[in-house]
Amino acid sequence: MIRFTEIQDILKRFDARVRDEQDRGVPAQYIPELANVDPAQFAVSVCMNDGTVLNAGQAETPFSIQSVSKFLS
């Protein structure tokens, strides 16, 4: 069984890899909420089935989830 510390370590390594990427693309300019977003921002959060939340990156920064919300709904 994977422990929370192992998952947190995976998230931290993932965050470090993303931060090292030079080309993150350009935010969609036709969506006002995204047009002003810094493409260097990154965060990932995982909510475990017991309610434990694990984060990496700028998880305290509010993000617009736009198209990701379609997957969630």
C-alpha positions as CSV (number, residue, x, y, z in Angstrom):
1,M,0.0,0.0,0.0
2,I,1.3,3.4,-0.9
3,R,1.7,5.8,2.0
4,F,0.8,9.5,1.8
5,T,4.4,10.5,2.1
6,E,5.2,8.5,-1.0
7,I,2.4,10.3,-2.9
8,Q,3.6,13.7,-1.6
9,D,7.1,12.9,-2.8
10,I,5.7,12.0,-6.3
11,L,3.8,15.3,-6.4
12,K,6.9,17.2,-5.4
13,R,9.0,15.5,-8.1
14,F,6.3,16.2,-10.7
15,D,6.2,19.9,-9.6
16,A,10.0,20.1,-10.0
17,R,9.8,18.6,-13.5
18,V,7.1,21.1,-14.6
19,R,9.1,24.0,-13.1
20,D,12.1,23.0,-15.2
21,E,10.1,23.1,-18.5
22,Q,11.0,26.2,-20.5
23,D,8.1,26.2,-23.0
24,R,4.7,26.1,-21.3
25,G,2.8,27.5,-24.2
26,V,0.6,30.6,-24.2
27,P,-2.6,31.0,-22.2
28,A,-5.8,31.3,-24.3
29,Q,-6.2,35.0,-25.2
30,Y,-9.8,34.6,-26.2
31,I,-10.8,33.6,-22.6
32,P,-10.6,36.8,-20.5
33,E,-10.0,34.8,-17.3
34,L,-7.0,33.1,-18.8
35,A,-5.5,35.9,-20.9
36,N,-3.7,37.4,-17.9
37,V,-2.5,34.2,-16.3
38,D,1.2,33.7,-15.8
39,P,2.0,30.4,-17.7
40,A,4.7,29.7,-15.1
41,Q,2.1,29.0,-12.5
42,F,1.6,25.4,-11.6
43,A,-0.1,23.4,-8.9
44,V,-1.4,19.9,-8.3
45,S,-3.7,18.7,-5.6
46,V,-4.9,15.2,-4.8
47,C,-7.7,14.4,-2.4
48,M,-7.5,11.0,-1.0
49,N,-10.6,8.9,-0.2
50,D,-10.2,9.6,3.5
51,G,-10.3,13.4,2.9
52,T,-6.5,14.0,3.2
53,V,-5.4,16.6,0.6
54,L,-1.9,16.5,-0.8
55,N,-0.5,19.5,-2.7
56,A,2.6,20.6,-4.6
57,G,3.5,23.8,-6.4
58,Q,1.5,26.9,-5.9
59,A,-1.6,25.2,-4.5
60,E,-2.5,28.3,-2.4
61,T,-2.9,30.4,-5.6
62,P,-6.4,30.6,-7.0
63,F,-6.6,29.0,-10.5
64,S,-9.4,29.2,-13.1
65,I,-10.1,25.6,-14.0
66,Q,-12.0,26.4,-17.3
67,S,-12.1,23.2,-19.5
68,V,-10.9,21.0,-16.6
69,S,-14.3,21.5,-15.0
70,K,-16.0,19.7,-18.0
71,F,-14.1,16.5,-16.9
72,L,-15.2,17.0,-13.3
73,S,-18.9,17.5,-14.2
